[in-house]
Amino acid sequence: MSSTTTLPRALVANFLGHSPDWYKLAIVCFLIINPIVFAISPFGAGWLLIVEFIFTLAMALKCYPLQPGGLLAIEAVVIGMTSPAHVKAELLANLEVLLLLIFMVAGIHFMKDLLLAIFTKLLLKVRSKIMLSLAFSLAAAFLSAFLDALTVVAVIIAVATGFYAIYHKVASGQDPHKDDHDHTSDEHVKELTRDDLNRFRAFLRNLMMHASVGTALGGVCTMVGEPQNLIIAENAGWQFIEFLLRMAPVTLPVLICGLLTCALVEKFSWFGYGAQLPDSVRSVLLDNAKAQDAKRTQRDVARLYIQGLVAVWLIVGLAMHLAAVGLIGLSVIILTTAACGITEEHQLGKAFEESLPFTALLAVFFTVVAVIIDQQLFKPVIHWVLDFEGNSQLLMFYVANGLLSMVSDNVFVGTVYINEVHAALNNGTITRDQFDLLAVAINTGTNLPSVATPNGQAAFLFLLTSALAPLLRLSYGRMVWMALPYTIVLTIVGMITVYWFLPDLTQWLYSHDLIHHHQPGSSPLPSGH
């Protein structure tokens, strides 16, 4: 910038950094319009804020959403759309999610050597792209049924980032093993072209999306799969097995159809899928794996064993809910670093670089959730669906939860709706059997159609805003497009099973004493919990 540039021009240039001028202008216009609309219609201003926040997410590759979204959130608090106290209450209510992000994602960072070794062998041994995609999707589904989806996505991000880093070093003419003087991979440098890079990016994008959707397929099945599942189970008084059985009439057909969708989009190369791993890149990864095996010392082997033992503790601790997810993540950091000799502060700091920006973004997102609650933006939809009866009511609850989860957060939507139907049960508006069926519709509605957009599920949003997304050219629009076949299949299969099969199969479960009638849990959780 010229030394003659005026201060006002410098301020304009600094605002949102290298973002396009049209983007900067759009954010300024939002900030000017919102107070005016709020003075006229608080309800309209609330929905306008949601649209604007989604816009900042959609443009994540132009500008990280924390800054523009944060400006919108700060303004919303200043003009009275919500209060600082309510924002604090939302943060406290979601403290476990924030702790998970801060500590669990950092904990996964210290296990990346083990993860990369395991997944490299899987990637190199399974030559069929369809089988590899199914393996990633099924593994993510299984893990998400017992662990948290964010943890699973953090694992696959760590793996994909490792693959990309190996390729990038070799493509740049660097030796990927700083202590290794065997340059066998150098012969591949000239073979690596721009086309190889694009194909490799597409290949990794495919696997990331299959695994991400897999977390939704598995997360819907159990009470520990997603945060709202646990809230619904507590309201209904269901234990692990009963929750699994009650959801099965919907979740089993959805899982089967989801895996079939995975195979079909790969076979026919639909929606950006079907990308193959270039042979030159496979050679680079194979050379790297051999070199890593050759140079591995006893201390390296000991580290892998330690990481393996900590991984067992991680799975057991999460599956049995021995502590809050974030605290288990903190224990992973302590155990792994202590046993592997990572004791310097700067070595620890790198692990938190990925998670803390997203943690801050999530805090901004909870401010938008506070606005939704204070302005009662979902109230008309809730009252509308409660007017339906029978199977139509089940279907409309599923659809309403799905649509709202696409634009909001599925945890918030699920919490609001289960509180409303619990209140309706306490008031005598609905029967206990209706409540149980509606709880299933709410859980499946918030988990399945919400794969449509990155803001629907925290795991998807984490992937979109990760450092990996720009490397793989994984934008908001591309994620929506690649999720579209899954969105269509999961939503339609869910609608069919909720409307046609859920009531009858639930009665069958009752008749065979697999589940029992019982009293609901304690009084409804407070709004926003």
C-alpha positions as a printed Julia matrix, in Angstrom:
529×3 Matrix{Float64}:
   0.0     0.0     0.0
   1.3     3.45   -0.92
   2.59    5.72    1.85
   0.24    8.43    0.49
  -2.87    6.36    1.26
  -5.24    8.3     3.5
  -6.3     6.99    6.92
  -9.96    6.42    5.86
  -8.77    4.33    2.86
  -6.44    2.39    5.16
  -9.33    1.65    7.54
 -11.48    0.41    4.64
  -8.64   -1.73    3.31
  -8.02   -3.26    6.74
 -11.7    -4.1     7.32
 -12.08   -7.9     6.84
  -8.62   -8.02    5.29
  -8.34   -9.61    1.84
 -12.06  -10.36    1.49
 -13.61   -9.12   -1.79
 -14.98   -5.56   -1.74
 -18.5    -6.79   -2.55
 -18.36   -9.07    0.51
 -17.24   -6.21    2.77
 -20.05   -4.04    1.39
 -22.61   -6.8     2.03
 -21.59   -7.1     5.7
 -21.76   -3.3     6.15
 -25.23   -3.27    4.58
 -26.36   -6.03    6.95
 -25.14   -4.02    9.93
 -27.02   -0.92    8.71
 -30.26   -2.71    7.81
 -30.67   -4.9    10.92
 -31.48   -2.13   13.48
 -34.0    -0.62   11.04
 -35.78   -3.93   10.47
 -35.68   -4.71   14.21
 -37.44   -1.4    14.97
 -40.2    -2.35   12.52
 -40.47   -6.12   13.15
 -38.33   -7.96   15.74
 -39.59  -11.3    14.37
 -38.55  -10.37   10.82
 -35.19   -9.08   12.03
 -34.55  -12.39   13.78
 -35.08  -14.41   10.61
 -33.01  -11.87    8.63
 -30.13  -12.4    11.11
 -30.32  -16.18   10.54
 -30.12  -15.69    6.76
 -27.17  -13.31    7.16
 -25.32  -15.7     9.46
 -25.83  -18.55    6.99
 -24.43  -16.24    4.3
 -21.22  -15.8     6.33
 -20.96  -19.59    6.63
 -21.55  -20.03    2.91
 -18.71  -17.59    2.19
 -16.3   -19.27    4.63
 -13.59  -19.56    1.95
 -13.8   -15.79    1.32
 -13.58  -14.88    5.0
 -13.61  -17.0     8.16
 -17.16  -16.63    9.58
 -16.02  -15.62   13.09
 -15.38  -11.98   12.18
 -18.46  -11.1    10.05
 -20.73  -13.42   12.06
 -19.32  -11.99   15.28
 -20.05   -8.42   14.17
 -23.67   -9.4    13.43
 -23.96  -11.16   16.81
 -22.5    -8.19   18.72
 -24.94   -5.85   17.0
 -27.84   -8.2    17.83
 -26.95   -7.96   21.52
 -26.45   -4.17   21.38
 -29.84   -3.45   19.75
 -31.68   -5.77   22.14
 -32.45   -8.86   20.04
 -31.04  -10.87   22.95
 -29.08  -10.14   26.12
 -25.53  -10.88   27.32
 -27.03  -12.88   30.19
 -28.91  -15.12   27.77
 -25.81  -15.62   25.63
 -23.91  -16.64   28.77
 -26.72  -19.06   29.67
 -26.5   -20.65   26.21
 -22.73  -21.03   26.56
 -23.12  -22.62   29.99
 -25.84  -24.96   28.71
 -23.48  -26.06   25.93
 -20.33  -26.14   28.02
 -19.77  -29.85   27.3
 -19.72  -29.15   23.55
 -17.22  -26.32   24.03
 -14.99  -28.45   26.25
 -15.19  -31.23   23.67
 -13.93  -28.89   20.97
 -11.16  -27.41   23.1
  -9.74  -30.63   24.51
 -10.91  -33.58   22.4
  -9.8   -32.16   19.06
  -6.42  -31.29   20.6
  -6.23  -34.8    22.04
  -6.75  -36.32   18.59
  -3.8   -34.22   17.35
  -1.45  -36.16   19.64
  -2.74  -39.49   18.26
  -2.24  -38.62   14.6
   0.82  -40.89   14.16
  -1.24  -43.96   15.02
  -4.25  -42.8    12.97
  -2.12  -42.03    9.94
  -0.39  -45.42   10.12
  -3.71  -47.29   10.32
  -5.53  -45.34    7.62
  -2.53  -45.34    5.27
  -2.56  -49.14    5.29
  -6.33  -49.12    4.68
  -5.98  -46.62    1.83
  -3.18  -48.54    0.11
  -4.6   -52.04    0.55
  -8.2   -51.35   -0.54
  -7.95  -50.55   -4.25
 -11.71  -50.38   -4.92
 -12.95  -46.82   -4.41
 -16.49  -48.07   -3.69
 -15.27  -50.44   -0.98
 -13.0   -47.76    0.47
 -15.88  -45.24    0.57
 -18.17  -47.79    2.24
 -15.42  -48.59    4.75
 -15.01  -44.9     5.68
 -18.78  -44.36    5.89
 -19.47  -47.51    7.89
 -16.53  -46.92   10.25
 -17.71  -43.34   10.89
 -21.29  -44.58   11.47
 -20.18  -47.26   13.93
 -17.89  -44.91   15.86
 -20.51  -42.14   15.97
 -23.04  -44.52   17.51
 -20.8   -44.73   20.59
 -18.62  -41.62   20.39
 -19.42  -38.02   19.52
 -19.65  -37.09   15.83
 -17.28  -34.15   16.34
 -14.64  -36.51   17.71
 -15.02  -38.82   14.7
 -14.79  -35.9    12.23
 -11.7   -34.63   14.06
 -10.12  -38.05   13.47
 -10.8   -38.09    9.73
  -9.66  -34.46    9.38
  -6.37  -35.41   11.06
  -5.96  -38.37    8.71
  -6.79  -36.42    5.52
  -4.51  -33.54    6.58
  -1.69  -36.03    7.09
  -2.19  -37.52    3.62
  -2.26  -34.07    2.02
   0.88  -32.95    3.9
   2.86  -35.99    2.66
   1.78  -35.38   -0.93
   2.44  -31.63   -0.74
   6.0   -32.07    0.52
   6.89  -34.46   -2.26
   5.12  -32.38   -4.93
   7.12  -29.37   -3.71
  10.36  -31.3    -4.15
  10.95  -31.69   -0.42
  11.94  -34.85    1.41
   8.96  -35.77    3.62
  11.31  -37.42    6.14
  13.6   -34.75    7.49
  15.96  -37.36    9.01
  15.76  -39.75    6.07
  18.42  -39.57    3.35
  16.74  -42.1     1.08
  15.25  -40.03   -1.76
  13.34  -42.85   -3.44
  10.25  -40.61   -3.63
  12.11  -37.94   -5.62
  11.51  -39.83   -8.86
   7.8   -39.16   -8.47
   8.14  -35.39   -8.15
   8.22  -34.78  -11.91
   5.25  -37.09  -12.39
   3.07  -35.07  -10.01
   1.04  -32.62  -12.08
  -1.69  -30.08  -11.45
  -4.17  -32.7   -12.67
  -2.87  -35.14  -10.03
  -3.34  -32.5    -7.36
  -6.93  -31.8    -8.42
  -7.74  -35.51   -8.59
  -6.18  -36.11   -5.17
  -8.2   -33.21   -3.7
 -11.38  -34.66   -5.22
 -10.49  -38.11   -3.86
 -10.04  -36.76   -0.32
 -13.2   -34.63   -0.61
 -15.15  -37.77   -1.46
 -13.86  -39.67    1.56
 -14.42  -36.7     3.9
 -18.04  -36.31    2.79
 -18.8   -40.04    2.98
 -17.36  -40.18    6.49
 -19.16  -37.0     7.57
 -22.53  -38.33    6.43
 -21.6   -41.61    8.1
 -21.45  -39.79   11.43
 -25.08  -38.76   10.92
 -26.14  -42.3     9.94
 -24.64  -43.72   13.12
 -25.25  -40.75   15.4
 -29.04  -40.96   15.06
 -29.17  -44.57   16.32
 -28.15  -44.26   19.97
 -28.73  -41.93   22.88
 -25.02  -41.0    22.99
 -24.62  -40.34   19.26
 -25.64  -36.67   19.33
 -26.22  -34.21   22.22
 -29.95  -33.83   21.47
 -30.37  -37.63   21.56
 -29.34  -37.64   25.21
 -31.74  -34.78   26.02
 -34.61  -36.63   24.29
 -33.76  -39.88   26.08
 -33.7   -38.12   29.47
 -37.1   -36.54   28.82
 -38.6   -39.86   27.73
 -36.93  -41.94   30.45
 -35.3   -44.31   27.93
 -32.1   -46.26   28.53
 -29.52  -47.16   25.87
 -31.12  -50.36   24.53
 -34.68  -48.99   24.56
 -33.57  -45.87   22.69
 -31.82  -48.06   20.09
 -34.92  -50.26   19.61
 -37.38  -47.37   19.41
 -35.29  -45.66   16.73
 -34.62  -48.88   14.77
 -37.83  -48.79   12.61
 -36.45  -45.57   11.11
 -32.68  -45.78   11.55
 -32.06  -49.28   10.13
 -33.73  -48.62    6.73
 -32.01  -45.21    6.62
 -28.59  -46.76    7.33
 -29.03  -49.37    4.58
 -30.25  -46.79    2.04
 -27.46  -44.39    3.07
 -24.79  -47.01    2.38
 -26.47  -47.87   -0.95
 -26.37  -44.17   -1.84
 -22.65  -44.14   -1.02
 -22.04  -47.04   -3.43
 -24.22  -45.6    -6.21
 -22.76  -42.08   -6.26
 -19.28  -43.62   -6.42
 -20.15  -46.14   -9.13
 -21.8   -43.59  -11.42
 -19.63  -40.58  -10.42
 -22.62  -38.43   -9.45
 -22.51  -35.15   -7.49
 -18.73  -34.84   -7.6
 -18.0   -38.37   -6.39
 -16.1   -41.17   -8.14
 -12.65  -39.54   -8.04
  -9.85  -42.13   -8.05
  -6.52  -41.93   -6.25
  -3.9   -41.09   -8.92
  -1.24  -43.8    -9.32
   1.55  -41.25   -8.85
   0.05  -40.13   -5.53
  -0.43  -43.74   -4.45
   3.28  -44.29   -5.14
   4.2   -41.28   -3.02
   2.07  -42.54   -0.09
   3.45  -46.06   -0.48
   7.06  -44.81   -0.51
   6.34  -42.69    2.54
   4.79  -45.65    4.4
   7.84  -47.84    3.6
  10.24  -45.09    4.64
   8.36  -44.54    7.9
   8.49  -48.27    8.65
  12.22  -48.4     7.86
  13.18  -45.42   10.03
  10.9   -46.29   12.96
  12.94  -46.57   16.17
  11.98  -48.36   19.37
  10.92  -45.01   20.84
   8.6   -44.47   17.85
   7.14  -47.94   18.31
   6.64  -47.22   22.01
   4.74  -44.02   21.09
   2.44  -45.99   18.78
   1.69  -48.49   21.56
   0.96  -45.65   23.97
  -1.37  -43.99   21.46
  -3.1   -47.33   20.92
  -3.69  -47.79   24.66
  -4.97  -44.22   24.98
  -7.3   -44.87   22.01
  -8.77  -47.84   23.9
  -9.28  -45.63   26.96
 -10.9   -42.98   24.74
 -13.43  -45.43   23.27
 -14.24  -47.09   26.61
 -14.48  -43.76   28.43
 -16.83  -42.23   25.85
 -18.96  -45.34   25.33
 -19.51  -45.78   29.08
 -19.81  -42.03   29.79
 -17.2   -42.21   32.54
 -16.78  -38.43   32.38
 -17.78  -35.44   30.29
 -16.46  -35.75   26.72
 -14.21  -32.72   27.06
 -12.65  -34.03   30.27
 -11.92  -37.36   28.61
 -10.25  -35.35   25.84
  -8.16  -33.54   28.45
  -7.1   -36.91   29.89
  -6.07  -38.0    26.37
  -3.82  -34.93   26.09
  -2.22  -35.52   29.48
  -1.69  -39.27   29.09
  -0.37  -39.1    25.53
   1.97  -36.16   25.98
   3.32  -37.39   29.31
   4.05  -40.89   28.0
   5.43  -39.71   24.64
   7.72  -37.0    26.03
   5.89  -33.95   24.67
   6.51  -31.48   27.47
   7.25  -28.07   25.91
   4.57  -25.41   25.76
   5.01  -24.6    22.05
   4.53  -28.31   21.21
   1.19  -28.27   23.04
   0.07  -25.0    21.47
  -0.02  -26.4    17.94
  -2.69  -28.91   18.94
  -5.14  -26.16   19.84
  -4.75  -24.13   16.63
  -7.45  -26.13   14.81
 -10.13  -26.14   17.49
 -10.05  -22.72   19.17
 -11.17  -20.62   16.17
 -14.14  -22.96   15.72
 -14.87  -22.82   19.46
 -15.08  -19.03   19.18
 -17.32  -19.37   16.11
 -19.61  -21.73   18.01
 -19.92  -19.16   20.8
 -21.1   -16.66   18.16
 -23.53  -19.3    16.87
 -25.03  -19.69   20.36
 -25.68  -15.94   20.34
 -27.82  -16.48   17.22
 -29.58  -19.34   19.05
 -30.32  -16.95   21.94
 -31.91  -14.56   19.41
 -34.05  -17.42   18.05
 -35.31  -18.15   21.57
 -35.89  -14.53   22.63
 -37.69  -13.6    19.42
 -39.64  -16.92   19.44
 -38.83  -17.51   15.78
 -39.86  -21.18   15.83
 -43.07  -20.73   17.85
 -45.48  -20.51   14.87
 -44.05  -23.71   13.36
 -44.33  -25.58   16.69
 -47.97  -24.6    17.17
 -48.76  -25.47   13.55
 -47.43  -29.03   13.74
 -49.16  -29.66   17.08
 -52.51  -29.05   15.32
 -52.05  -32.23   13.24
 -53.15  -35.64   14.52
 -52.13  -39.29   14.17
 -49.53  -40.32   11.62
 -49.78  -36.93    9.91
 -48.6   -35.31   13.13
 -45.59  -37.65   13.22
 -44.74  -36.79    9.63
 -45.09  -33.04   10.16
 -42.91  -33.15   13.3
 -40.25  -34.97   11.32
 -40.44  -32.48    8.43
 -40.56  -29.39   10.66
 -37.56  -30.54   12.71
 -35.69  -31.37    9.52
 -36.32  -28.01    7.85
 -35.47  -25.97   10.95
 -32.33  -28.04   11.57
 -31.13  -27.17    8.05
 -31.06  -23.46    8.92
 -30.37  -23.66   12.64
 -28.62  -26.12   14.94
 -30.11  -29.61   15.27
 -29.29  -29.75   19.0
 -31.23  -26.55   19.66
 -34.18  -27.6    17.47
 -34.41  -31.02   19.1
 -34.27  -29.5    22.59
 -37.0   -26.95   21.85
 -39.35  -29.53   20.33
 -38.92  -32.23   23.0
 -39.6   -29.6    25.68
 -42.79  -28.55   23.86
 -44.16  -32.09   23.52
 -43.17  -32.87   27.12
 -45.17  -29.82   28.18
 -48.07  -31.03   26.0
 -47.89  -34.43   27.75
 -47.92  -32.81   31.19
 -50.92  -30.68   30.14
 -52.83  -33.73   28.94
 -52.84  -32.52   25.32
 -51.2   -35.74   24.09
 -50.98  -39.3    25.42
 -47.83  -41.08   26.55
 -47.84  -43.25   23.41
 -48.07  -40.13   21.24
 -45.19  -38.59   23.18
 -42.98  -41.64   22.59
 -43.68  -41.66   18.85
 -43.18  -37.89   18.59
 -39.84  -38.21   20.41
 -38.68  -40.65   17.72
 -39.89  -38.27   14.98
 -38.05  -35.36   16.63
 -34.79  -37.3    17.02
 -34.74  -38.63   13.47
 -35.98  -35.31   12.05
 -33.15  -33.33   13.63
 -30.44  -35.86   12.71
 -31.21  -36.89    9.12
 -32.39  -33.96    6.93
 -29.86  -31.71    8.71
 -27.07  -33.21    6.58
 -28.34  -30.83    3.87
 -26.24  -27.89    5.11
 -23.03  -27.48    7.13
 -24.85  -25.36    9.73
 -27.28  -28.23   10.4
 -24.71  -30.32   12.28
 -21.72  -29.15   14.31
 -19.54  -31.89   12.8
 -20.25  -30.6     9.27
 -19.62  -27.0    10.32
 -16.33  -28.04   11.93
 -15.24  -29.64    8.66
 -16.24  -26.55    6.64
 -14.27  -24.18    8.86
 -11.25  -26.46    9.34
  -7.85  -25.72    7.83
  -8.38  -28.75    5.59
 -11.43  -27.32    3.77
  -9.57  -24.67    1.7
  -6.82  -27.18    0.85
  -9.44  -29.53   -0.6
 -11.52  -26.66   -2.1
 -14.43  -27.81    0.05
 -16.73  -24.79    0.09
 -20.21  -24.4     1.61
 -21.86  -24.75   -1.81
 -19.81  -27.82   -2.69
 -20.69  -29.46    0.63
 -24.4   -28.8     0.02
 -24.13  -30.22   -3.51
 -22.22  -33.33   -2.43
 -24.61  -33.9     0.47
 -27.67  -33.52   -1.79
 -28.09  -37.21   -2.78
 -27.78  -38.19    0.87
 -30.2   -35.43    1.89
 -32.82  -36.63   -0.6
 -32.48  -40.32    0.25
 -32.21  -39.94    4.04
 -35.1   -37.45    4.2
 -37.48  -39.46    2.02
 -36.69  -42.83    3.63
 -37.12  -41.18    7.04
 -40.48  -39.7     6.04
 -41.75  -43.04    4.71
 -40.66  -45.02    7.77
 -41.96  -42.44   10.27
 -45.36  -42.24    8.57
 -45.96  -45.85    7.5
 -43.88  -48.16    9.71
 -43.03  -46.46   13.01
 -46.45  -46.81   14.77
 -46.98  -50.44   13.73
 -43.41  -51.57   14.49
 -43.53  -49.79   17.85
 -46.68  -51.76   18.68
 -44.86  -54.93   17.63
 -42.03  -54.06   20.04
 -44.61  -53.57   22.81
 -46.33  -56.88   22.05
 -43.05  -58.79   22.27
 -42.05  -57.04   25.54
 -38.93  -55.58   23.94
 -39.93  -52.13   25.2
 -42.36  -51.17   27.94
 -44.82  -48.43   28.77
 -43.49  -46.26   31.57
 -43.79  -42.81   33.05
 -41.91  -39.95   31.39
 -38.86  -38.44   33.02
 -38.88  -35.49   35.35
 -40.31  -32.11   34.42
 -39.23  -30.69   31.06
 -35.77  -29.24   30.81
 -35.72  -25.44   30.87
 -35.84  -23.79   27.45
 -32.39  -23.47   25.92
 -30.83  -26.21   28.06
